[in-house]
Amino acid sequence: MNAPLNLQALAATVDQRHLDHLEEEAIFILREVAAAFERPGLLFSSGKDSCVVLRLAEKAFKQRVAGNEFKGKLPFPLVHVDTGHNFPEVIEFREKRVAEMGERLIVAHMDESIKKGTVRLAHPLESRNGHQTVTLLEAIEEHRFDVLIGGARRDEEKARAKERIFSHRDSFGQWQPKEQRPELWNLFNTRIRPGEHFRAFPISNWTELDVWLYIARENIPLPSLYFKHERPVIRRKGLLVPLTDVTPPEAGETVETATVRFRTVGDMTCTCPVESTAATAADIVAETLTVTVSERGATRMDDRTSEASMERRKKEGYF
């Protein structure tokens, strides 16, 4: 009979030397963005990936004075598309983190798009996640961004695996997979016509495990719901749906309290936690060593609609 696997001991044996290479590559990409474009913005959802990109941006453009303290300003604003259905813990963390850093934050509110009629919901509790594209493109036009920096990674989902580090978007904000530009020898073609823009992904080559190893190493602050906590949930179609005002129980469903954490953070109507007792980043590293499904596949209801759902949305201008 095999002895039970000691995850903490296994996590301690993980070779982390590759993190230095990933960090160096990401900082190079961030500096290329700042050098090649006039009006960049950094997408900051307060999710773990955007928190990692934010730390990398601090290292790329600020002076480190002590520990995790940095002096100076980023050469671009932070940008958040607020669906109005975000978890309260996420918004609270966003406001606190931005205030601590003293950075400029641009919030594009989907409620404004709904008021203007550019976003129309089939019913009040419809998931707003897919509608973020409209609000995002409106923010790009309003603030004349020519590139937005995001925390997408290739290991998250099949469509993301197709996308280049510098992702060209046409004048309609659309992504064309068959017209992507080559990226040989770290040379990036950043030329754009009026009305076009780019998305840049500094951690495209990272994995979920890399992200958590880096968070643990750098002691990067995150919203509390990334770690274990008790939450009312509903078991639905193999997922744990969090009980909220916009995700009420359906007829015949039972609400229970479970110890959970979130692997990814998004719109409350489509983001689900997983059962977990991981209380620290090191605990999550140990858990991540055993997972076989990406965080989006395991926790996002909207990505389960079809194999092509993410690719379709990205072609329309999604993150």
C-alpha positions in Angstrom: 0.0 0.0 0.0 1.4 3.4 -1.0 2.0 6.0 1.6 -0.1 9.2 1.4 1.4 12.0 -0.6 2.9 14.8 1.5 2.0 17.8 -0.6 3.8 20.3 1.6 7.0 18.3 1.4 6.5 18.0 -2.4 6.0 21.7 -2.8 9.2 22.4 -0.9 11.1 20.4 -3.5 9.9 22.5 -6.5 12.7 24.2 -8.3 11.9 27.9 -8.6 14.9 29.0 -10.6 12.7 29.4 -13.7 10.8 32.2 -12.0 13.8 34.5 -12.5 13.7 33.9 -16.2 9.9 34.4 -16.3 10.2 37.6 -14.3 13.0 38.9 -16.6 10.9 38.2 -19.7 7.8 39.9 -18.3 9.7 43.0 -17.3 11.3 43.1 -20.8 7.8 43.0 -22.3 6.4 45.7 -20.0 9.3 48.0 -20.9 8.8 47.2 -24.7 5.1 48.3 -24.2 6.1 51.6 -22.5 8.7 52.3 -25.3 6.5 51.4 -28.3 3.1 52.9 -27.4 1.9 56.4 -26.5 -1.1 55.6 -24.3 -0.8 52.3 -22.5 -3.1 51.1 -19.7 -2.8 48.2 -17.3 -5.9 46.1 -16.8 -6.3 45.6 -13.0 -9.2 43.4 -11.9 -7.6 42.6 -8.5 -7.4 39.0 -9.6 -4.2 37.1 -8.8 -2.8 37.4 -12.4 -3.3 41.2 -12.5 -1.8 41.5 -9.0 1.3 39.6 -10.3 1.5 41.9 -13.4 1.2 44.9 -11.1 4.1 43.7 -9.1 6.2 43.1 -12.2 5.3 46.7 -13.4 6.5 48.0 -10.1 9.8 46.2 -10.6 10.0 47.4 -14.2 9.4 51.1 -13.6 9.9 52.0 -9.9 12.7 52.1 -7.5 12.7 49.5 -4.8 13.4 51.2 -1.4 12.8 48.4 1.2 11.2 45.0 1.2 8.1 45.2 -1.0 8.1 49.0 -0.9 8.5 50.9 -4.2 9.1 54.6 -4.9 7.7 56.4 -8.0 4.8 56.2 -10.4 3.9 53.8 -13.2 4.0 55.3 -16.7 0.4 54.3 -17.3 -2.9 54.2 -15.4 -4.7 51.1 -14.0 -7.9 50.2 -15.7 -10.8 48.1 -14.4 -14.0 47.1 -16.1 -16.6 47.0 -13.3 -19.5 44.8 -14.2 -21.5 45.9 -11.1 -21.6 42.2 -10.1 -18.1 42.0 -8.6 -17.5 40.3 -5.3 -17.4 43.0 -2.5 -14.1 41.7 -1.3 -12.6 42.4 -4.7 -13.8 46.0 -4.9 -12.6 46.7 -1.3 -9.2 45.3 -2.1 -9.0 47.3 -5.4 -9.7 50.6 -3.6 -7.2 49.8 -0.8 -4.4 48.6 -3.1 -4.7 51.6 -5.4 -4.8 54.0 -2.5 -1.6 52.4 -1.0 0.2 52.8 -4.3 -1.0 56.2 -5.1 -1.6 55.2 -8.7 -4.3 56.5 -11.1 -7.3 54.2 -11.5 -9.8 54.4 -14.4 -13.0 52.4 -13.8 -15.3 51.7 -16.7 -18.7 50.9 -15.3 -21.0 48.5 -17.2 -24.0 50.2 -15.5 -23.1 53.3 -17.6 -23.2 51.1 -20.7 -26.6 49.7 -19.7 -27.9 53.3 -19.1 -26.7 54.3 -22.6 -28.3 51.2 -24.2 -25.0 49.9 -25.6 -25.4 46.8 -23.3 -28.8 45.2 -23.2 -29.5 42.4 -20.7 -32.0 39.7 -21.4 -33.0 39.7 -17.7 -31.6 41.5 -14.6 -29.7 38.4 -13.3 -28.0 37.5 -16.6 -24.3 37.1 -16.4 -22.6 40.3 -17.3 -19.2 38.7 -18.0 -19.5 38.4 -21.7 -20.9 42.0 -22.0 -17.6 43.4 -20.6 -16.4 43.6 -24.2 -18.7 46.6 -24.9 -17.7 48.5 -21.8 -14.0 47.8 -22.4 -14.1 49.0 -26.0 -15.9 52.1 -24.9 -13.2 52.8 -22.4 -10.5 52.3 -25.0 -12.2 54.8 -27.3 -12.8 57.3 -24.6 -9.3 57.3 -23.2 -7.6 56.6 -26.6 -5.6 53.6 -25.3 -3.3 52.2 -28.0 -2.4 49.2 -25.9 -3.8 47.5 -22.8 -1.6 45.2 -20.6 -3.4 42.1 -19.3 -2.7 39.1 -17.1 -3.9 36.4 -19.5 -1.9 33.2 -19.6 -1.7 30.5 -22.3 -2.4 27.6 -19.9 -5.8 29.0 -18.9 -7.9 28.1 -22.0 -7.5 26.8 -25.6 -8.3 30.2 -27.2 -5.7 32.0 -25.0 -3.1 29.4 -26.0 -3.5 30.6 -29.6 -2.8 34.2 -28.8 0.5 36.0 -29.1 2.2 38.1 -26.4 1.4 41.2 -28.5 -2.1 40.7 -29.7 -3.2 43.0 -32.5 -6.8 44.3 -32.5 -8.5 45.9 -35.5 -10.5 49.2 -35.6 -13.5 47.2 -34.3 -11.5 45.9 -31.3 -11.6 42.4 -32.8 -8.9 39.7 -32.7 -8.2 37.7 -35.9 -6.4 34.4 -35.0 -5.3 33.8 -38.6 -3.8 37.2 -39.0 -1.5 37.3 -36.0 2.0 38.7 -36.4 5.1 36.5 -35.9 7.1 37.0 -32.8 10.6 35.7 -33.6 13.6 36.3 -31.4 11.6 38.5 -29.1 11.0 41.0 -31.9 7.5 42.5 -31.8 5.7 44.2 -34.7 3.8 47.0 -32.9 2.7 49.1 -35.8 -1.0 50.1 -35.8 -3.3 52.1 -38.0 -5.6 54.8 -36.6 -8.3 53.2 -34.5 -6.5 50.0 -33.9 -4.8 48.9 -30.6 -2.9 46.0 -29.0 -3.3 43.8 -26.0 0.0 42.8 -24.4 0.3 39.8 -22.1 3.6 39.8 -20.1 2.8 36.5 -18.2 1.5 34.6 -21.2 4.2 31.9 -20.7 3.4 31.5 -17.0 1.3 28.7 -15.5 -1.0 28.8 -12.6 1.7 27.1 -10.5 4.2 29.7 -11.6 1.8 32.5 -10.5 1.3 31.0 -7.0 5.1 30.3 -6.6 5.7 34.0 -7.5 3.0 35.2 -5.2 4.5 33.2 -2.3 8.0 34.3 -3.1 7.2 38.0 -3.5 4.5 38.1 -0.7 2.1 39.8 -3.1 -1.2 40.9 -1.4 -4.5 39.4 -2.8 -8.2 39.6 -2.0 -9.1 37.5 0.9 -11.4 35.2 -1.1 -8.4 33.5 -2.7 -7.8 31.8 0.6 -9.9 29.4 2.7 -13.1 30.8 4.2 -16.6 29.6 4.9 -19.3 30.6 2.3 -22.9 29.6 1.6 -22.9 27.6 -1.7 -25.3 25.7 -4.0 -24.1 22.5 -5.7 -25.1 22.9 -9.3 -23.9 20.9 -12.4 -20.7 19.8 -10.7 -19.8 23.4 -9.5 -20.2 25.2 -6.2 -22.2 28.3 -7.0 -21.8 31.0 -4.3 -25.0 32.2 -2.8 -25.4 36.0 -3.6 -28.1 38.4 -4.5 -27.5 37.7 -8.2 -27.0 33.9 -7.8 -30.0 32.8 -5.7 -30.9 29.1 -5.3 -33.2 27.6 -7.9 -36.3 25.5 -7.1 -35.3 22.3 -5.2 -31.8 23.4 -4.5 -30.2 23.3 -1.0 -27.9 25.9 0.4 -25.0 24.6 2.4 -22.0 26.2 4.1 -18.6 24.9 2.8 -15.0 25.8 3.3 -13.8 27.1 0.0 -11.4 29.4 -1.8 -11.5 30.9 -5.3 -9.0 30.0 -7.9 -10.0 32.9 -10.1 -12.0 36.0 -9.6 -14.7 37.3 -11.9 -18.3 38.2 -12.2 -20.4 36.7 -9.4 -22.8 35.3 -11.8 -20.3 32.9 -13.4 -17.4 32.4 -10.9 -17.4 29.5 -8.5 -15.1 28.5 -5.7 -13.6 25.1 -5.0 -13.5 23.3 -1.7 -10.2 23.9 0.0 -8.5 24.4 3.3 -5.5 26.3 1.9 -4.9 29.4 4.0 -1.6 30.6 2.5 0.0 31.0 -0.9 2.4 28.1 0.1 -0.7 25.9 0.9 -2.1 26.8 -2.6 1.2 25.9 -4.3 0.9 22.4 -2.7 -2.7 22.1 -3.9 -1.9 23.3 -7.4 0.6 20.5 -7.8 -2.2 18.0 -7.9 -4.9 19.8 -10.1 -5.6 18.5 -13.6 -8.1 21.1 -14.7 -7.3 24.8 -15.3 -8.8 27.4 -13.0 -11.2 28.6 -15.7 -12.3 25.1 -16.6 -12.9 24.2 -12.9 -14.6 27.4 -11.8 -16.1 29.4 -14.7 -19.7 28.6 -15.7 -19.6 30.8 -18.8 -16.6 28.9 -20.2 -18.5 25.6 -20.1 -21.1 26.7 -22.6 -19.0 25.3 -25.5 -15.5 24.6 -26.6 -15.4 27.8 -28.7 -17.1 30.2 -26.2 -13.8 32.0 -25.2 -12.5 32.2 -28.8 -15.8 33.7 -30.0 -15.7 36.4 -27.3 -12.0 37.2 -27.9 -12.7 37.7 -31.6 -15.4 40.2 -30.5 -12.9 42.1 -28.4 -12.9 40.3 -25.0 -9.8 40.3 -22.7 
